[in-house]
Amino acid sequence: MKIYKYVPDNQGRIYLPEEHYILDVQDQHGNLVVWAIVDPNQLTVAYREVYSKMTGQDIDPEERKYYYKTLQHGVYVEHVFVK
């Protein structure tokens, strides 16, 4: 097992081994970045969607179950979801 860093593509997707454990999501140089424990030898790949909403934005009630964490950037607050 190893810890790998994933940067979502322009559609917010990350591709990683199907069996994985997400450790954290942080802002790094203005981009959301995901760190996960994975087995790099596993051949089955899955994708996850990573996106954020700013405080005050509309949210679908179904999205609540995908909430991961909240990040603060000075006066801005960003709520991260991993689907």
C-alpha positions as CSV (number, residue, x, y, z in Angstrom):
1,M,0.0,0.0,0.0
2,K,1.1,3.5,-0.7
3,I,-0.1,7.1,-0.2
4,Y,-0.7,8.8,-3.6
5,K,-1.7,12.4,-4.4
6,Y,-4.5,12.9,-7.0
7,V,-5.4,16.2,-8.7
8,P,-9.0,16.2,-10.2
9,D,-9.3,16.7,-13.9
10,N,-11.2,19.6,-15.4
11,Q,-14.5,17.6,-14.7
12,G,-13.6,17.1,-11.1
13,R,-12.8,13.4,-11.4
14,I,-9.9,11.4,-10.0
15,Y,-9.1,7.9,-11.1
16,L,-7.6,5.6,-8.5
17,P,-7.6,1.9,-7.6
18,E,-11.1,0.7,-6.8
19,E,-10.1,-0.2,-3.2
20,H,-8.8,3.0,-1.7
21,Y,-9.1,5.1,1.4
22,I,-9.2,8.9,1.1
23,L,-7.0,10.5,3.8
24,D,-7.6,14.1,3.1
25,V,-8.6,16.8,0.6
26,Q,-6.9,20.2,0.8
27,D,-6.3,23.2,-1.3
28,Q,-2.8,23.2,-2.8
29,H,-1.7,26.1,-4.9
30,G,-5.3,27.0,-5.7
31,N,-6.4,23.5,-6.6
32,L,-8.2,20.8,-4.7
33,V,-5.9,17.8,-4.1
34,V,-6.8,14.4,-2.8
35,W,-4.4,12.1,-0.8
36,A,-5.4,8.4,-0.6
37,I,-4.0,5.1,0.5
38,V,-4.0,2.8,-2.5
39,D,-2.5,-0.5,-3.8
40,P,-0.8,0.7,-6.9
41,N,-0.7,-2.9,-8.3
42,Q,-4.5,-3.2,-8.2
43,L,-5.7,-3.2,-11.8
44,T,-9.4,-2.3,-11.3
45,V,-9.8,1.5,-11.5
46,A,-12.7,3.6,-10.2
47,Y,-13.4,7.3,-10.3
48,R,-14.6,9.7,-7.7
49,E,-15.9,13.2,-8.2
50,V,-14.4,15.9,-6.1
51,Y,-16.1,19.3,-6.0
52,S,-16.8,22.2,-3.7
53,K,-19.5,24.7,-2.9
54,M,-19.0,28.1,-1.4
55,T,-21.1,29.2,1.6
56,G,-24.4,30.5,0.4
57,Q,-24.6,28.3,-2.7
58,D,-27.6,26.1,-3.4
59,I,-27.1,22.4,-2.5
60,D,-29.3,19.5,-3.4
61,P,-30.4,17.6,-0.3
62,E,-29.0,14.4,-1.8
63,E,-25.5,16.0,-1.8
64,R,-25.4,16.0,2.0
65,K,-24.2,12.4,2.1
66,Y,-21.1,13.3,0.0
67,Y,-19.9,16.1,2.3
68,Y,-16.2,15.6,3.2
69,K,-14.9,18.7,4.9
70,T,-14.8,22.5,5.1
71,L,-11.8,24.6,4.0
72,Q,-11.2,28.2,4.9
73,H,-9.2,30.6,2.7
74,G,-9.1,33.9,4.5
75,V,-12.6,35.3,4.3
76,Y,-13.8,32.5,2.0
77,V,-15.2,29.2,3.2
78,E,-15.4,26.2,0.8
79,H,-17.3,23.0,1.5
80,V,-15.8,19.9,-0.2
81,F,-17.8,16.9,-1.4
82,V,-16.5,13.6,-2.7
83,K,-18.9,11.5,-4.6
